[in-house]
Amino acid sequence: MSGPWTVEILARNGEVLHRQRALSLPIRLGRAYDNDFILDDEYAAAHHAVIEQDADGKLLMRDLGTRNGLNHGRKRVARLLLDGDTVVRMGHTSLRVRAADFPVPAELLDRTMHGWEGVLPGVLGVLLAGLVALLVTWLLDAQPFELLNYVLAPSAGIGAALLWSSMWAFVNRLFGRYTRLGRHLFIFGCGMAALVGFRLLASILAYAYSFEWLTRYGSHAVVATIAGIIYFHLATIKPPLRRRLRAICAGAAVLASCLVLIVNQQRHGRLADELYMAVLLPPELRASPDATVADYMGRVDAMRKELDAERAAPSAAGGN
């Protein structure tokens, strides 16, 4: 290790809060103003530690007889050999020392769409959340028109968007240096639009072409969409971990879908969310051919025979 050396103060998540270069050794650390590196920490001593080279030319940090000492990992130490990744806690301050020849990783490929940062995606996300809430209220409204309902609905949607996105922005600031509130608002708005859009499209296709499974197993699409929303939030916070995050979110979605199937089987005795397709739309949307009355009565007769056979089976078993 060769100088000059850089002393870095770290946050709990490993983010560098402050750097200061020292041109020569030893480097004295503490709260007093005659130190080479001044610590703004009331739990550090006036002269807390010194960094110097040992007989082998390695960097050594030595405690100067303080009450709180030096802590590495979960152990208190009197002296500690330092490499570029050794983190030492002094009082409430975590720091490390790196030499000028310490290797740094290669630059990351910038995949950020900088045009979609800040106000623009945030405004679009808020508008999407409000419009989706307004659309859902209109679709479910079976009462006489009341203006208050259509004022409260977008307000609730926008409030939910701000609350949800603020939580992710806080996590983003904690683990990724920036808040990126606009991006998180946009992700939430697009996610809500995708949820409602799929529900409407699935209902129309299920009614038009008799694809009952689209509505009877619709909860799995909801699970997949929510997993996608969470993935994009996490990928915004940690872009280099996209592949790992995709695997984690996909696994969580599969697990949640399995839990939905298990709960449906335990509660209702079936895997589907509903016993039959309950979607009723205008007849003009029907695209599949209608079944004749004769076909319907034939299926009823076949069902009656099965039910009669099931009724007769317990009676026969009881008679034996």
NULUM-790374 format. One record per residue (C-alpha): residue in one letter; x, y negated, z negated. Coordinates in Angstrom, 3 decimals, decimal comma, m for minus. Each point is the difference from the previous one (the first is absolute). Layout:
[r 'A'; [X; Y; Z]]
...
END
This chain:
[r 'M'; [0,000; 0,000; 0,000]]
[r 'S'; [1,366; m3,376; 0,979]]
[r 'G'; [m1,154; m3,502; m0,835]]
[r 'P'; [m1,689; m2,308; 0,065]]
[r 'W'; [m2,773; 1,619; m2,038]]
[r 'T'; [m3,712; m0,781; m0,054]]
[r 'V'; [m2,027; 0,316; m3,194]]
[r 'E'; [m3,704; 0,621; 0,692]]
[r 'I'; [m2,897; m0,317; m2,451]]
[r 'L'; [m2,753; 2,501; 0,830]]
[r 'A'; [m3,721; 0,159; m0,630]]
[r 'R'; [m1,578; 3,180; m1,333]]
[r 'N'; [m0,856; 1,134; 3,530]]
[r 'G'; [3,611; m0,442; 1,153]]
[r 'E'; [m0,538; m3,309; 1,794]]
[r 'V'; [2,924; m2,410; m0,260]]
[r 'L'; [m1,060; m3,111; m1,910]]
[r 'H'; [3,319; m1,841; m0,021]]
[r 'R'; [3,533; 0,445; 1,343]]
[r 'Q'; [3,241; m1,689; m0,989]]
[r 'R'; [3,459; 0,565; 1,441]]
[r 'A'; [3,097; 0,286; m2,179]]
[r 'L'; [3,347; m0,507; 1,719]]
[r 'S'; [2,180; 1,769; m2,563]]
[r 'L'; [0,003; 2,310; m2,999]]
[r 'P'; [m0,739; 0,092; m2,869]]
[r 'I'; [m3,623; m1,124; 0,174]]
[r 'R'; [m1,432; m1,053; m3,347]]
[r 'L'; [m3,754; 0,265; m0,541]]
[r 'G'; [m2,196; m1,537; m2,693]]
[r 'R'; [m2,196; m2,932; m0,973]]
[r 'A'; [2,816; m2,401; m0,834]]
[r 'Y'; [0,971; m2,627; 2,563]]
[r 'D'; [3,653; 1,036; 0,058]]
[r 'N'; [m0,875; 3,333; 1,674]]
[r 'D'; [0,578; 0,730; 3,669]]
[r 'F'; [m3,572; 1,329; 0,310]]
[r 'I'; [m2,571; m1,630; m2,283]]
[r 'L'; [m2,966; 2,128; m1,105]]
[r 'D'; [m3,295; m1,747; m0,671]]
[r 'D'; [m1,098; 2,703; m2,436]]
[r 'E'; [m0,573; m0,546; m3,714]]
[r 'Y'; [0,734; 3,687; m0,630]]
[r 'A'; [3,526; m0,382; 1,380]]
[r 'A'; [2,887; m1,140; m2,172]]
[r 'A'; [1,975; m3,179; 0,568]]
[r 'H'; [2,888; 2,168; 1,230]]
[r 'H'; [m1,610; 3,308; 0,847]]
[r 'A'; [2,280; 1,931; 2,366]]
[r 'V'; [3,021; m0,249; 2,252]]
[r 'I'; [0,634; 1,616; 3,377]]
[r 'E'; [3,618; 0,897; 0,751]]
[r 'Q'; [2,130; 2,594; 1,743]]
[r 'D'; [1,228; 3,041; m1,878]]
[r 'A'; [3,397; 1,641; 0,389]]
[r 'D'; [m1,184; 1,899; 3,086]]
[r 'G'; [m1,213; m3,147; 1,728]]
[r 'K'; [m3,694; 0,821; m0,521]]
[r 'L'; [m2,548; m2,536; m1,130]]
[r 'L'; [m0,818; 0,273; m3,703]]
[r 'M'; [m2,656; m1,787; m2,073]]
[r 'R'; [0,756; m0,237; m3,709]]
[r 'D'; [m2,256; m1,028; m2,876]]
[r 'L'; [1,360; m2,764; m2,221]]
[r 'G'; [m1,476; 1,335; m3,241]]
[r 'T'; [m3,554; m1,275; 0,453]]
[r 'R'; [m3,139; 1,098; m1,856]]
[r 'N'; [m1,949; 1,119; 3,085]]
[r 'G'; [3,008; 1,316; 1,913]]
[r 'L'; [0,043; 1,471; 3,508]]
[r 'N'; [m2,612; 2,483; 1,177]]
[r 'H'; [0,340; 2,309; 2,971]]
[r 'G'; [m2,973; 2,225; 0,691]]
[r 'R'; [m1,347; 0,788; m3,461]]
[r 'K'; [3,335; m0,007; m1,772]]
[r 'R'; [1,886; m2,763; m1,746]]
[r 'V'; [3,655; m0,136; 1,007]]
[r 'A'; [2,985; m2,012; m1,160]]
[r 'R'; [1,696; 0,049; 3,401]]
[r 'L'; [m1,060; 1,137; 3,440]]
[r 'L'; [1,687; 0,511; 3,361]]
[r 'L'; [m1,825; m1,883; 2,732]]
[r 'D'; [m0,629; 0,799; 3,614]]
[r 'G'; [m2,231; m1,997; 2,304]]
[r 'D'; [m3,163; 1,827; m1,082]]
[r 'T'; [0,531; 0,094; m3,779]]
[r 'V'; [m2,728; m1,982; m1,765]]
[r 'V'; [0,732; m1,205; m3,537]]
[r 'R'; [m2,520; m1,545; m2,377]]
[r 'M'; [1,186; m2,711; m2,354]]
[r 'G'; [m2,811; m1,115; m2,279]]
[r 'H'; [m2,929; m0,438; 2,418]]
[r 'T'; [2,222; m0,632; 3,032]]
[r 'S'; [0,869; 2,709; 2,524]]
[r 'L'; [2,980; m0,618; 2,254]]
[r 'R'; [2,510; 1,671; 2,267]]
[r 'V'; [3,336; m1,004; 1,512]]
[r 'R'; [0,999; 0,508; 3,612]]
[r 'A'; [3,331; m0,635; 1,664]]
[r 'A'; [0,399; m1,837; 3,286]]
[r 'D'; [0,691; 3,267; 1,849]]
[r 'F'; [m3,157; 1,734; m1,278]]
[r 'P'; [m1,774; 1,561; 3,028]]
[r 'V'; [m3,518; m1,200; 0,744]]
[r 'P'; [m2,613; 1,996; 1,947]]
[r 'A'; [m0,729; m0,808; 3,615]]
[r 'E'; [m2,655; m2,567; 0,774]]
[r 'L'; [m3,568; 1,271; 0,255]]
[r 'L'; [m1,910; m0,191; 3,249]]
[r 'D'; [m2,486; m2,840; m0,342]]
[r 'R'; [m3,429; 1,360; 0,933]]
[r 'T'; [m1,902; m2,843; m1,638]]
[r 'M'; [m2,452; m1,866; 2,215]]
[r 'H'; [0,908; m3,455; m1,244]]
[r 'G'; [m2,855; m1,576; 1,937]]
[r 'W'; [m2,385; 1,965; m2,205]]
[r 'E'; [1,303; m1,305; m3,296]]
[r 'G'; [m1,458; m2,696; m2,196]]
[r 'V'; [m3,262; m1,849; 0,529]]
[r 'L'; [m1,255; 1,458; 3,301]]
[r 'P'; [m0,349; 3,674; m1,037]]
[r 'G'; [m1,278; m1,071; m3,406]]
[r 'V'; [m2,803; m2,095; 1,502]]
[r 'L'; [m0,930; 2,790; 2,419]]
[r 'G'; [m0,061; 2,526; m2,835]]
[r 'V'; [m2,269; m2,202; m2,110]]
[r 'L'; [m2,337; m0,586; 2,971]]
[r 'L'; [m0,157; 3,726; 0,744]]
[r 'A'; [m0,819; 0,811; m3,626]]
[r 'G'; [m2,765; m2,614; m0,089]]
[r 'L'; [m1,503; 1,051; 3,352]]
[r 'V'; [0,056; 3,692; m0,921]]
[r 'A'; [m1,772; m0,723; m3,293]]
[r 'L'; [m2,575; m2,101; 1,875]]
[r 'L'; [m0,578; 2,780; 2,549]]
[r 'V'; [m0,458; 2,660; m2,684]]
[r 'T'; [m2,491; m2,209; m1,835]]
[r 'W'; [m1,974; m0,544; 3,212]]
[r 'L'; [m0,065; 3,722; 0,819]]
[r 'L'; [m1,182; 0,989; m3,475]]
[r 'D'; [m2,463; m2,855; m0,480]]
[r 'A'; [m3,552; 1,385; m0,017]]
[r 'Q'; [m1,570; m2,882; m1,921]]
[r 'P'; [m1,335; m3,359; 1,175]]
[r 'F'; [2,745; m2,406; 1,018]]
[r 'E'; [1,748; m1,781; m2,860]]
[r 'L'; [2,794; m2,417; 0,811]]
[r 'L'; [1,688; 0,546; m3,367]]
[r 'N'; [0,768; 3,636; 0,850]]
[r 'Y'; [1,817; m1,053; 3,166]]
[r 'V'; [1,995; m2,597; m1,912]]
[r 'L'; [1,020; 2,334; m2,814]]
[r 'A'; [1,001; 2,862; 2,316]]
[r 'P'; [2,927; m1,710; 1,795]]
[r 'S'; [1,035; m1,614; m3,278]]
[r 'A'; [0,233; 3,426; m1,614]]
[r 'G'; [1,922; 1,361; 2,994]]
[r 'I'; [2,483; m2,873; m0,052]]
[r 'G'; [0,387; 0,315; m3,777]]
[r 'A'; [0,721; 3,721; 0,295]]
[r 'A'; [2,539; m0,699; 2,761]]
[r 'L'; [1,805; m2,596; m2,105]]
[r 'L'; [0,024; 2,202; m3,101]]
[r 'W'; [1,231; 3,114; 1,823]]
[r 'S'; [2,592; m1,852; 2,078]]
[r 'S'; [1,293; m2,011; m2,957]]
[r 'M'; [0,729; 3,232; m1,826]]
[r 'W'; [2,028; 1,293; 2,955]]
[r 'A'; [1,707; m3,384; 0,425]]
[r 'F'; [1,105; 0,174; m3,644]]
[r 'V'; [1,425; 3,494; 0,557]]
[r 'N'; [1,641; m1,270; 3,204]]
[r 'R'; [1,691; m2,809; m1,909]]
[r 'L'; [1,071; 2,409; m2,717]]
[r 'F'; [1,590; 2,584; 2,299]]
[r 'G'; [0,529; m1,778; 3,304]]
[r 'R'; [1,042; m3,598; m0,838]]
[r 'Y'; [m2,884; m1,640; 1,901]]
[r 'T'; [m3,748; m0,135; m0,679]]
[r 'R'; [m1,259; 0,250; 3,635]]
[r 'L'; [m3,549; m0,728; m1,146]]
[r 'G'; [m1,142; m0,797; 3,535]]
[r 'R'; [1,053; 3,408; 1,301]]
[r 'H'; [m1,737; 1,804; m2,871]]
[r 'L'; [m3,209; m1,991; 0,604]]
[r 'F'; [0,125; 0,966; 3,671]]
[r 'I'; [0,484; 3,680; m0,871]]
[r 'F'; [m2,995; m0,087; m2,347]]
[r 'G'; [m2,233; m1,727; 2,556]]
[r 'C'; [0,944; 2,425; 2,777]]
[r 'G'; [m0,497; 2,951; m2,347]]
[r 'M'; [m3,504; m1,090; m0,991]]
[r 'A'; [m0,879; m0,624; 3,650]]
[r 'A'; [1,281; 3,482; 0,888]]
[r 'L'; [m2,038; 1,612; m2,794]]
[r 'V'; [m3,270; m1,650; 1,017]]
[r 'G'; [0,728; 0,340; 3,715]]
[r 'F'; [0,601; 3,733; m0,259]]
[r 'R'; [m3,135; 0,470; m2,077]]
[r 'L'; [m2,120; m1,784; 2,610]]
[r 'L'; [1,643; 1,767; 2,941]]
[r 'A'; [m0,310; 3,402; m1,686]]
[r 'S'; [m3,693; m0,608; m0,719]]
[r 'I'; [m0,712; m1,010; 3,600]]
[r 'L'; [1,895; 2,953; 1,500]]
[r 'A'; [m1,507; 2,451; m2,478]]
[r 'Y'; [m3,517; m1,171; 0,850]]
[r 'A'; [0,590; m0,276; 3,745]]
[r 'Y'; [1,716; 3,354; 0,570]]
[r 'S'; [m1,141; 1,993; m3,065]]
[r 'F'; [3,505; 0,019; m1,490]]
[r 'E'; [m1,266; 0,455; m3,559]]
[r 'W'; [3,470; 0,757; m1,336]]
[r 'L'; [1,041; m3,612; 0,560]]
[r 'T'; [m2,289; m1,167; m2,796]]
[r 'R'; [m0,084; 3,150; m2,114]]
[r 'Y'; [3,803; m0,110; m0,391]]
[r 'G'; [0,403; m3,765; 0,244]]
[r 'S'; [1,688; m0,313; m3,393]]
[r 'H'; [3,180; 1,530; 1,431]]
[r 'A'; [0,275; m2,832; 2,509]]
[r 'V'; [m0,375; m2,433; m2,898]]
[r 'V'; [2,810; 1,783; m1,852]]
[r 'A'; [2,244; m0,144; 3,085]]
[r 'T'; [m0,727; m3,704; 0,522]]
[r 'I'; [0,753; m0,875; m3,627]]
[r 'A'; [3,240; 1,987; 0,212]]
[r 'G'; [0,890; m1,994; 3,120]]
[r 'I'; [m0,707; m3,293; m1,770]]
[r 'I'; [2,212; 0,974; m2,927]]
[r 'Y'; [2,736; 1,141; 2,406]]
[r 'F'; [0,101; m3,365; 1,765]]
[r 'H'; [0,131; m1,807; m3,353]]
[r 'L'; [2,914; 2,175; m1,135]]
[r 'A'; [1,779; m0,303; 3,361]]
[r 'T'; [m0,259; m3,780; m0,293]]
[r 'I'; [1,750; 0,186; m3,368]]
[r 'K'; [2,680; 2,527; 1,015]]
[r 'P'; [0,392; 0,090; 3,828]]
[r 'P'; [3,087; 2,292; 0,002]]
[r 'L'; [m2,013; 2,770; m1,708]]
[r 'R'; [m2,736; 0,238; 2,652]]
[r 'R'; [0,550; 3,680; 0,814]]
[r 'R'; [m0,031; 1,062; m3,643]]
[r 'L'; [m3,050; m2,158; m0,733]]
[r 'R'; [m1,883; 1,541; 2,936]]
[r 'A'; [0,644; 3,468; m1,376]]
[r 'I'; [m1,074; m1,012; m3,514]]
[r 'C'; [m3,216; m1,698; 1,153]]
[r 'A'; [m0,866; 2,863; 2,355]]
[r 'G'; [0,491; 2,510; m2,808]]
[r 'A'; [m2,123; m2,103; m2,349]]
[r 'A'; [m2,754; m0,198; 2,634]]
[r 'V'; [m0,007; 3,785; 0,479]]
[r 'L'; [m0,127; 0,522; m3,765]]
[r 'A'; [m2,865; m2,489; m0,389]]
[r 'S'; [m1,954; 1,672; 2,822]]
[r 'C'; [0,437; 3,386; m1,670]]
[r 'L'; [m1,280; m1,473; m3,261]]
[r 'V'; [m3,057; m1,391; 1,824]]
[r 'L'; [m0,764; 3,465; 1,395]]
[r 'I'; [0,403; 1,595; m3,427]]
[r 'V'; [m2,256; m2,570; m1,687]]
[r 'N'; [m2,681; 0,414; 2,682]]
[r 'Q'; [0,093; 3,777; m0,404]]
[r 'Q'; [m0,267; m0,201; m3,782]]
[r 'R'; [m2,772; m2,606; m0,095]]
[r 'H'; [m2,135; 0,907; 3,001]]
[r 'G'; [1,074; 3,490; 1,034]]
[r 'R'; [1,206; m1,202; 3,423]]
[r 'L'; [3,134; m1,538; 1,451]]
[r 'A'; [m1,763; m2,782; 1,890]]
[r 'D'; [m0,806; m3,380; m1,548]]
[r 'E'; [m3,693; 0,292; 0,879]]
[r 'L'; [m2,392; 2,831; 0,798]]
[r 'Y'; [m1,078; m1,451; 3,336]]
[r 'M'; [0,691; m3,049; 2,122]]
[r 'A'; [m2,067; m2,819; m1,480]]
[r 'V'; [0,644; m2,553; 2,760]]
[r 'L'; [m3,096; m1,379; 1,734]]
[r 'L'; [0,562; m2,296; 2,981]]
[r 'P'; [m2,166; m1,159; 2,934]]
[r 'P'; [m0,920; 2,900; 2,331]]
[r 'E'; [1,599; m1,838; 2,933]]
[r 'L'; [3,412; 0,884; m1,421]]
[r 'R'; [m0,580; 3,747; 0,360]]
[r 'A'; [2,231; 1,436; 2,746]]
[r 'S'; [m0,297; 3,745; m0,639]]
[r 'P'; [m3,077; 1,878; 1,311]]
[r 'D'; [m2,906; 0,344; m2,397]]
[r 'A'; [m0,893; 3,436; m1,327]]
[r 'T'; [m3,415; 1,310; 0,999]]
[r 'V'; [m2,690; 0,860; m2,508]]
[r 'A'; [0,268; 3,669; 0,975]]
[r 'D'; [3,726; 0,053; m0,797]]
[r 'Y'; [m0,650; m1,689; m3,332]]
[r 'M'; [m2,736; 2,496; m0,948]]
[r 'G'; [2,251; 2,876; 1,032]]
[r 'R'; [2,706; m1,192; m2,379]]
[r 'V'; [m2,614; m0,408; m2,746]]
[r 'D'; [m1,191; 3,601; 0,517]]
[r 'A'; [3,578; 1,276; m0,167]]
[r 'M'; [0,562; m1,967; m3,201]]
[r 'R'; [m3,239; 1,380; m1,464]]
[r 'K'; [1,130; 3,567; 0,653]]
[r 'E'; [3,313; m0,664; m1,755]]
[r 'L'; [m1,770; m1,531; m3,000]]
[r 'D'; [m2,455; 2,905; m0,219]]
[r 'A'; [2,910; 2,447; 0,093]]
[r 'E'; [1,787; m1,883; m2,782]]
[r 'R'; [m3,181; 0,030; m2,113]]
[r 'A'; [m0,507; 3,690; 0,541]]
[r 'A'; [3,575; 0,890; m0,957]]
[r 'P'; [m0,305; m0,946; m3,740]]
[r 'S'; [m3,354; 1,802; m0,237]]
[r 'A'; [1,490; 3,171; 1,413]]
[r 'A'; [2,960; m0,251; m2,336]]
[r 'G'; [m2,327; m0,485; m3,013]]
[r 'G'; [m2,109; 3,020; 0,976]]
[r 'N'; [3,059; 2,275; 0,054]]
END
